[in-house]
Amino acid sequence: MKTDIPKISDFPTGEENTGFAQYFTGKSYLAPLTSNKDLNVPLSNVTFEPDCRNNWHSHTGGQLLIVVGGEGLYQERGKPARHLKVGDIVEIAPNVEHWHGATANSWFSHLATTGNPQNNQNNWLEAVSDEEYAEANKK
């Protein structure tokens, strides 16, 4: 239940991310933070329950993540996973296949925005395997 979600940042947690649930292992929550589409800077807070991660994916316009709560993981295809903590920034170039999510034992929250939002498309790929996720948590 939503009432069980700890407060891990000063940003709102939002609602359960049911619109993208098919691309996540575990539950995530989405809180849009900007509404003026003329700015071309969509910004949302995404919160992951422990063990939650999204599928491998890429963005045609790139993505920027700013960690605001808990501990998380980020991995680009073919590279070692990176352990994330509050204050970390992840700059993801266009079309780079990657995934991100919470560690096995922590809630995780990041602000996310995408480059070139009018023409930016998410390309969702396969789920991160339990083996890949377990390996990333060892780091």
Steps between C-alpha positions, in 0.01 A plus 500: 500500500611855432492582871793261545730710281764676709578865438841487337519846341340843511328433166156341473484125440197519274278213400583142414650499151239268346535651152855365472469198734559258213854639471590459869580210730336606828301814578597854411330834561489806276460867596512748210661821632465734200194582296599782262559313174630822335814469712593167337639374833277221629610403850364220717589333826513123459502285814584130505421253778791276608588247226312701235672583174394591150569300185796562277407802289636803314381853425548655156566839664698376801408525869621669817451347847556684829492278809292652781435208737608152603749284313482380145673342207569609144652288226580553134505198272845338504627705797513435876209622711537825691376534859306824545448714809338838570665778300623278217424609144481260206532643150375251242585569136237450230432138401713346779338179628478505880287426805462653846323416823522444873751281676369180657477659846410867443228717359636726224386829350635706212395799299491420130488713189564426136678696234309629199164403656285569194688241296628275779376144492554222752603172345406233754692174484518178703478478879821507702557139598515395864865399437591842357324674789667279763841572347432875501406486871841348586685817405 
